[in-house]
Amino acid sequence: MAKQAMLSDEEVAVKIVQIYFEEVARFGLKRSLDLDAIINAYYYALARLAHKEKELETVEKQVQKEEKKIVVETKEELVPAPAMAVKTTTTTTETKK
């Protein structure tokens, strides 16, 4: 398998914005798109890409925290047993005037 060249953050941001606006247009969520919206979307995507390591680090810490929590939980805590069914009967009486 040949190695693919890594895209720069700018190229990835352009592709994200392109896909985003294609989906917006396909679903008809906006009637018109102005240049400011496209530029803002590009810079937003670029900023998120610039901080992706920090975001991945945060997510990784959260996953590790959840994994530690799961390790100490018992099977019953993770998958509680179903409640026992209790059969009840109700009788009603009709009142005549």
N, C-alpha and C positions, 0 to 999 in steps of 0.2 A: 504494500500500500504506500503510495507516495505521500510525503508530508505536504500539508497545505500551508501556505504562507499565512501568518497571523495578520489579521486586519488591524489597522490602527484604531484607536478609540474614535477618531473622527469618522472613519469609514463605517464603523459599527453604528455610530449615532445616526449617520445618514440613512443607513438601512433600516434602523428602528423607526425613524420618523417616516420613511417611505411606507413601510408596512402599516404603521399606525394610521396614516392618512388614507391609504388604500382601503383599510377596514372601515374607517369613518365614512368614506365615500360610498363603499359598498352597502353599508347598512343605512345610509342616508341620515346619519345623526346630525350633520351640519349641512345647511343649505349652501353656505359659501365659506371658503377658507381664505384668509388674508395672509399676506406675507409675514406679518408680526406673529401670527399663530404658528406658522411653520418655523420661523426663527426661534421662537420661545421653546417650541418642542425640541428642536435640535440642541439648544444649549442646556435644556433640562436633561436630556438623554446623555449628553456629553458630561455634565456634572455628576450624574449618577455613575457613569462608567469610571470617572476619575476616582471615585470613592468606593469602588467595588470591593477592594481588599478589606476596607474597614467594615463594610456591610457584611461581607462574607465572614469576617471574624466575629461579628456580633451574632450572626445566625449560628455559627459553629458553637459559640459559648452557650447559646440557648439550647441547642440540640444536646450538648454534653450535660447540661443541667437536667433536662428532661430524661436523658438516659440514666443518670444517677438516681433520679426519682423512681424510675421504673424498676431498677435493680433491687431496691429495698421494698417495693410493694409485693404483697403476697398475691397468689393467683386469685384468691377470693376478692381482693381489693381491685384487681384489674378487670376480672370478669365475675361480677357478683352472681350468685346462684339465683335462679328465678324464684319469685315469691310463690309460696304454696297457694293454690287456688282454694278458696273457701266457697262452698255452695250455700247460697242464701235463698230463702223463699220469702215472698212477701204476699200477705193476704190483704185484700181490700174488702170493705163492706160498703154497700150502697145504702145511702140514706134516702128514704122516701119522705116526702112532705105531705 
